[in-house]
Amino acid sequence: MRGNAEPERENGQQREDPCSSDDHVAFQGIVFPEGSASVVTERGIHVVREHLAKLPPANSLTTEQRRAQYDRAERVFPTPADVAIERVKAPERPAEWLQPPGVRADAVVLYLHGGGYVIGSVRSHRHLAAAIARAAASRALILDYRLAPEHPFPAALDDAVAAYQWLLGQGIAPGRVVLAGDSAGGGLTVATLVALRDRGLPRPAAGVCISPWVDLTCSGASYATKATTDPIVTRDGVTALAQAYVGHGDPKTPLASPLFADLRHLPPLLVQVGSEEVLLDDARGLGARARTAGVEVTVEEWPAMVHVWHWFLPMLDEAEHAVGVIGDFVRARIG
């Protein structure tokens, strides 16, 4: 898909960098000389794929190296200077308020970053959460939830639920909060919505799931059928991440794998997924199960897109367009 083409719709605290470096710094999505200016001059999915092909295999790096690699995204994908950033605790975990100019103060996107529950942080995803906040004309709160394997399931879930309760305690109405996340954060978004319902807490306005990972058994057919077209996600890679997250537990546990959860009475969901990614069937399955449960859900399949293409916002027109769709959805739900 190029330019303004529409997706196919189905309705219903800074870490020390332990990586050795030679002449280049490499991280998800782009490779630049050490200390070079963070300027992206080429655009398009082919450019994204070319840069991804330059990355070292994930299994050749330690967890700490992968975390540092991911966090270096902020060097090339900086948050725009007009976005106010305020560091807070929400209530115990570090988080950041992201406030573009002119947005409403009474509405919040609670953003849960991706990274397989093992890597990722506010640093790696600040630019994306800020773009969504701007498109939604609301503030964003991006949460630095605890990561596995140091903090396995349900640590991330507990942190997300606590952050939502903290927002309510700040005087934000539940109907003015939208939960959103990508990849593992997309799965965590659904799991958090289920946990909020089960604990009798007020229902948020909606949920947004970008390339969600909702099946930690990794059983969808697309794990095989999209293996050669997905430049980011592999079955072996996500299986290792799932083991880190659930440990000796059952990967089919509904709050770890919300594809298997009771989804009744959840708020409206927007699910976006790329046609070329291994997690395609996770998104389709989530949509089907949510619809069967009576949830208002829209699943968008974006042709030619890869896993969380939104993350490559400075390089892709399709990323800008998808973020705009999310913004429209959020604004419609928060009133």
Backbone torsions as a table, in degrees:
resi	resn	phi	psi	omega
1	MET	NA	137.2	-178.5
2	ARG	-125.7	152.5	171.7
3	GLY	53.7	-123.1	-174.9
4	ASN	-97.0	18.2	177.2
5	ALA	-60.2	143.9	-178.0
6	GLU	-86.8	148.0	173.7
7	PRO	-72.6	159.7	170.6
8	GLU	-74.6	132.3	-175.4
9	ARG	-112.5	140.6	170.8
10	GLU	-125.2	108.1	-169.8
11	ASN	-85.6	-142.2	-176.7
12	GLY	78.4	NA	NA
13	GLN	NA	132.5	-166.4
14	GLN	-66.4	134.2	-179.5
15	ARG	-88.1	146.5	172.7
16	GLU	-69.4	138.8	-178.0
17	ASP	-87.9	108.3	-177.7
18	PRO	-88.7	-0.6	-174.2
19	CYS	-73.4	136.1	168.7
20	SER	-73.2	152.8	179.8
21	SER	-138.5	145.3	173.8
22	ASP	-105.4	-112.7	179.3
23	ASP	-90.8	-7.4	-173.3
24	HIS	-133.6	151.6	167.8
25	VAL	-107.4	124.8	-177.9
26	ALA	-118.4	136.2	173.8
27	PHE	-154.1	176.7	-171.9
28	GLN	-53.2	117.7	168.2
29	GLY	100.3	-19.1	-176.1
30	ILE	-162.3	153.8	177.9
31	VAL	-130.7	126.0	179.4
32	PHE	-135.6	152.8	175.2
33	PRO	-58.4	145.3	177.4
34	GLU	-55.0	126.3	177.1
35	GLY	79.7	4.8	-178.4
36	SER	-76.4	163.0	179.1
37	ALA	-68.6	145.5	-178.1
38	SER	-88.7	78.1	-178.8
39	VAL	-123.4	126.3	175.9
40	VAL	-105.2	118.1	-175.1
41	THR	-109.8	-18.2	178.9
42	GLU	-109.3	151.5	-177.3
43	ARG	-135.1	157.0	174.8
44	GLY	123.3	155.0	-177.5
45	ILE	-63.9	-29.3	177.8
46	HIS	-66.1	-33.7	177.7
47	VAL	-68.2	-42.6	176.9
48	VAL	-58.8	-47.4	-178.8
49	ARG	-63.9	-38.7	178.9
50	GLU	-62.1	-42.6	179.3
51	HIS	-70.2	-39.7	177.8
52	LEU	-61.0	-34.8	-179.1
53	ALA	-66.8	-18.2	-179.7
54	LYS	-85.0	-9.8	-174.8
55	LEU	-76.4	147.7	173.6
56	PRO	-69.1	149.7	177.9
57	PRO	-57.6	140.9	-178.4
58	ALA	-58.1	-35.0	-177.2
59	ASN	-75.6	-1.1	175.6
60	SER	-94.2	-2.3	-177.7
61	LEU	-115.5	149.7	172.3
62	THR	-75.9	166.3	177.9
63	THR	-58.5	-43.6	-179.4
64	GLU	-64.7	-37.0	176.8
65	GLN	-66.8	-39.0	178.0
66	ARG	-65.7	-39.6	178.1
67	ARG	-63.0	-45.8	179.9
68	ALA	-64.0	-41.0	178.4
69	GLN	-58.4	-47.3	-178.8
70	TYR	-63.7	-42.5	-177.2
71	ASP	-66.3	-21.9	179.3
72	ARG	-69.2	-3.1	175.5
73	ALA	-54.3	-34.3	-175.1
74	GLU	-64.4	-16.6	178.2
75	ARG	-72.5	-34.1	-176.5
76	VAL	-104.2	-29.2	178.7
77	PHE	-113.3	67.2	-176.3
78	PRO	-71.0	155.0	173.9
79	THR	-75.0	133.2	-179.3
80	PRO	-53.4	145.4	-174.4
81	ALA	-64.6	-21.2	-178.2
82	ASP	-85.5	1.4	177.5
83	VAL	-91.4	118.4	177.4
84	ALA	-74.9	133.5	-179.3
85	ILE	-119.7	126.2	178.5
86	GLU	-128.3	120.9	179.3
87	ARG	-85.1	132.6	-176.9
88	VAL	-139.6	175.8	167.6
89	LYS	-112.6	132.8	-171.4
90	ALA	-134.0	79.4	-15.8
91	PRO	-84.8	-24.5	-178.6
92	GLU	-110.1	-31.9	-176.5
93	ARG	-85.6	145.8	175.1
94	PRO	-61.0	144.2	177.3
95	ALA	-152.3	168.2	177.3
96	GLU	-133.2	133.1	166.0
97	TRP	-80.6	131.2	175.0
98	LEU	-118.8	119.4	-174.6
99	GLN	-131.0	98.7	172.0
100	PRO	-66.3	162.3	-178.7
101	PRO	-66.9	142.5	172.2
102	GLY	79.3	6.5	-178.2
103	VAL	-85.4	159.2	179.3
104	ARG	-76.0	144.7	-176.7
105	ALA	-88.5	-12.5	-174.4
106	ASP	-96.7	6.2	-179.3
107	ALA	-128.4	142.1	-172.8
108	VAL	-139.2	136.4	165.0
109	VAL	-99.5	114.6	175.3
110	LEU	-85.8	109.4	-172.0
111	TYR	-102.1	129.8	-178.8
112	LEU	-114.9	110.9	-172.6
113	HIS	-71.6	159.5	176.0
114	GLY	-88.9	-177.3	-179.4
115	GLY	131.4	20.1	175.0
116	GLY	66.4	21.9	-177.9
117	TYR	67.9	5.3	-174.6
118	VAL	-119.8	-35.1	178.4
119	ILE	-126.1	178.2	-178.7
120	GLY	96.5	154.8	-176.6
121	SER	-166.9	-177.5	173.9
122	VAL	-64.7	-28.7	-179.6
123	ARG	-68.0	-42.6	-176.4
124	SER	-72.9	-24.6	-172.8
125	HIS	-121.5	7.1	-179.1
126	ARG	-58.7	-41.8	-176.9
127	HIS	-63.9	-37.1	-179.6
128	LEU	-72.6	-45.7	178.8
129	ALA	-61.8	-37.7	178.5
130	ALA	-66.0	-38.8	178.8
131	ALA	-65.3	-40.4	177.9
132	ILE	-65.2	-41.6	177.8
133	ALA	-59.2	-44.0	179.6
134	ARG	-62.8	-45.5	-178.8
135	ALA	-64.8	-32.3	-178.2
136	ALA	-88.9	-3.3	-177.9
137	ALA	54.6	40.5	-179.8
138	SER	-140.9	168.7	170.9
139	ARG	-77.8	158.8	170.6
140	ALA	-121.6	144.2	169.9
141	LEU	-116.6	112.0	179.6
142	ILE	-101.4	127.2	-169.1
143	LEU	-101.6	132.5	172.9
144	ASP	-92.7	74.0	-178.4
145	TYR	-70.7	159.9	-179.1
146	ARG	-65.6	146.0	-175.1
147	LEU	-110.5	150.0	171.0
148	ALA	-83.6	160.1	2.8
149	PRO	-82.9	-6.5	179.7
150	GLU	-62.5	-35.3	-177.4
151	HIS	-131.6	85.2	-176.1
152	PRO	-74.3	175.8	175.4
153	PHE	-48.6	135.5	8.6
154	PRO	-102.4	31.1	-174.4
155	ALA	-56.6	-48.5	-178.8
156	ALA	-61.3	-42.2	179.3
157	LEU	-63.2	-46.0	179.3
158	ASP	-59.7	-39.9	179.5
159	ASP	-66.2	-39.0	179.8
160	ALA	-67.1	-43.3	178.0
161	VAL	-62.4	-44.3	-179.8
162	ALA	-62.5	-38.0	179.1
163	ALA	-65.0	-40.9	177.5
164	TYR	-62.5	-45.1	178.1
165	GLN	-62.6	-36.6	177.7
166	TRP	-63.0	-40.8	177.6
167	LEU	-60.5	-44.4	178.2
168	LEU	-61.1	-38.8	178.1
169	GLY	-66.5	-20.0	175.8
170	GLN	-84.1	1.2	178.4
171	GLY	93.0	9.2	176.6
172	ILE	-80.9	126.9	179.2
173	ALA	-69.6	141.5	-179.7
174	PRO	-57.3	-34.1	178.5
175	GLY	-72.6	-0.8	176.5
176	ARG	-112.2	14.1	179.4
177	VAL	-117.4	130.2	172.0
178	VAL	-118.8	129.9	173.8
179	LEU	-88.2	137.9	179.6
180	ALA	-146.6	152.0	177.5
181	GLY	-171.7	164.0	179.9
182	ASP	-119.9	145.1	175.6
183	SER	57.5	-120.9	175.7
184	ALA	-58.4	-34.9	176.7
185	GLY	-65.5	-28.5	173.8
186	GLY	-69.1	-41.3	174.3
187	GLY	-65.2	-39.9	178.4
188	LEU	-64.9	-32.5	175.5
189	THR	-59.1	-48.8	-179.7
190	VAL	-66.3	-43.9	179.6
191	ALA	-60.8	-38.3	178.6
192	THR	-66.7	-41.5	177.3
193	LEU	-61.1	-40.9	177.7
194	VAL	-65.1	-44.0	-179.3
195	ALA	-64.4	-38.9	177.9
196	LEU	-62.6	-43.7	177.7
197	ARG	-61.7	-47.1	-176.7
198	ASP	-65.3	-27.7	-179.6
199	ARG	-91.5	3.4	177.1
200	GLY	72.5	24.2	179.4
201	LEU	-88.2	154.6	-177.7
202	PRO	-58.3	142.7	-176.1
203	ARG	-79.4	131.7	174.0
204	PRO	-67.3	173.4	-177.1
205	ALA	-70.8	-36.1	-173.7
206	ALA	-172.3	174.5	174.4
207	GLY	-134.3	144.7	177.1
208	VAL	-123.6	125.9	-177.2
209	CYS	-121.8	113.1	178.9
210	ILE	-98.9	117.5	-179.2
211	SER	44.3	54.4	-169.6
212	PRO	-69.8	140.5	171.5
213	TRP	-100.2	102.3	-173.4
214	VAL	-118.4	-2.7	-178.7
215	ASP	-127.0	96.6	-177.8
216	LEU	-78.1	-2.0	170.1
217	THR	-81.8	-12.1	176.7
218	CYS	54.7	49.2	-170.8
219	SER	-103.6	-4.7	-177.8
220	GLY	-66.1	149.0	-179.8
221	ALA	-60.8	-29.9	-176.9
222	SER	-68.7	-14.9	173.2
223	TYR	-61.3	-28.0	176.5
224	ALA	-97.5	-46.5	-173.3
225	THR	-69.6	-24.4	179.9
226	LYS	-107.6	10.1	-176.8
227	ALA	-60.2	-33.4	-177.7
228	THR	-88.9	-12.2	-178.9
229	THR	-104.8	-14.5	-179.4
230	ASP	-92.1	115.3	-178.5
231	PRO	-87.0	2.7	-173.5
232	ILE	-120.2	-50.9	-170.9
233	VAL	-101.7	135.3	173.1
234	THR	-127.9	155.3	178.7
235	ARG	-60.8	-45.3	-179.4
236	ASP	-61.9	-39.8	-179.1
237	GLY	-64.6	-47.6	-178.1
238	VAL	-74.7	-27.3	174.9
239	THR	-63.4	-40.5	177.2
240	ALA	-65.9	-38.9	177.5
241	LEU	-65.6	-40.9	177.9
242	ALA	-61.1	-42.4	179.2
243	GLN	-63.6	-38.6	177.7
244	ALA	-63.1	-36.2	-176.1
245	TYR	-78.5	-47.4	-175.9
246	VAL	-94.0	-12.0	178.7
247	GLY	60.6	-125.2	179.1
248	HIS	-88.5	5.3	179.9
249	GLY	-78.4	177.4	-179.7
250	ASP	-83.8	119.4	179.8
251	PRO	-65.0	-12.4	178.3
252	LYS	-88.6	0.8	177.2
253	THR	-51.9	124.5	-171.9
254	PRO	-54.8	-36.8	-178.6
255	LEU	-80.9	-8.9	169.8
256	ALA	-96.5	-38.7	177.3
257	SER	-119.9	82.2	-173.4
258	PRO	-66.2	-4.9	170.6
259	LEU	-58.9	-28.3	-177.5
260	PHE	-100.1	10.5	-179.0
261	ALA	-87.4	160.4	168.9
262	ASP	-75.9	114.5	-173.5
263	LEU	-99.8	8.0	-178.3
264	ARG	-60.3	143.5	173.8
265	HIS	68.5	19.4	172.0
266	LEU	-78.5	157.5	177.0
267	PRO	-72.7	171.7	178.7
268	PRO	-55.7	144.4	-177.9
269	LEU	-123.0	141.4	166.9
270	LEU	-115.3	125.3	-179.9
271	VAL	-119.9	125.5	176.4
272	GLN	-119.9	135.6	-177.9
273	VAL	-147.2	147.3	176.7
274	GLY	-85.6	147.0	-177.4
275	SER	-69.3	-18.6	-174.0
276	GLU	-104.5	16.6	-175.6
277	GLU	-109.0	150.5	-178.8
278	VAL	-59.0	-30.7	-177.4
279	LEU	-86.7	15.5	179.7
280	LEU	-56.1	-45.7	-178.2
281	ASP	-72.3	-23.7	171.7
282	ASP	-60.7	-47.0	-179.1
283	ALA	-66.6	-44.3	178.9
284	ARG	-62.9	-42.6	179.8
285	GLY	-64.3	-40.7	176.9
286	LEU	-60.6	-44.8	179.3
287	GLY	-61.6	-44.1	-178.6
288	ALA	-64.9	-43.9	-178.4
289	ARG	-69.9	-37.3	177.8
290	ALA	-65.2	-42.3	179.5
291	ARG	-63.3	-43.0	178.0
292	THR	-61.5	-32.7	179.7
293	ALA	-81.0	0.9	178.7
294	GLY	86.6	14.3	179.9
295	VAL	-85.7	138.2	173.4
296	GLU	-73.4	114.2	-174.2
297	VAL	-140.1	140.3	172.0
298	THR	-121.0	126.1	176.4
299	VAL	-110.9	122.0	178.0
300	GLU	-109.0	124.4	174.3
301	GLU	-105.1	115.3	-174.5
302	TRP	-96.0	112.8	-176.8
303	PRO	-57.5	137.7	174.1
304	ALA	71.7	-0.3	-176.8
305	MET	-86.9	152.6	-179.2
306	VAL	-104.8	-178.0	-175.5
307	HIS	-58.8	123.8	178.4
308	VAL	47.2	56.1	176.8
309	TRP	-61.2	-21.7	176.9
310	HIS	-55.9	-32.5	-177.2
311	TRP	-61.2	-27.1	-178.6
312	PHE	-92.2	35.2	-172.6
313	LEU	-48.0	-44.6	-178.3
314	PRO	-70.3	-7.1	-173.5
315	MET	-114.0	-7.8	-170.1
316	LEU	-135.9	124.3	171.2
317	ASP	-62.2	-36.7	-179.0
318	GLU	-64.2	-31.6	177.0
319	ALA	-66.3	-44.3	177.8
320	GLU	-61.1	-42.1	-179.5
321	HIS	-65.1	-44.6	-179.7
322	ALA	-63.2	-40.5	176.9
323	VAL	-63.8	-37.4	176.1
324	GLY	-62.4	-40.0	176.3
325	VAL	-61.9	-42.4	177.6
326	ILE	-61.2	-43.7	178.8
327	GLY	-59.3	-43.9	177.4
328	ASP	-60.1	-43.5	-179.8
329	PHE	-61.8	-46.8	-178.4
330	VAL	-62.7	-47.0	-177.9
331	ARG	-62.7	-36.0	178.2
332	ALA	-67.5	-31.1	-175.8
333	ARG	-84.7	-30.4	-177.3
334	ILE	-88.0	-8.3	174.7
335	GLY	76.8	NA	NA
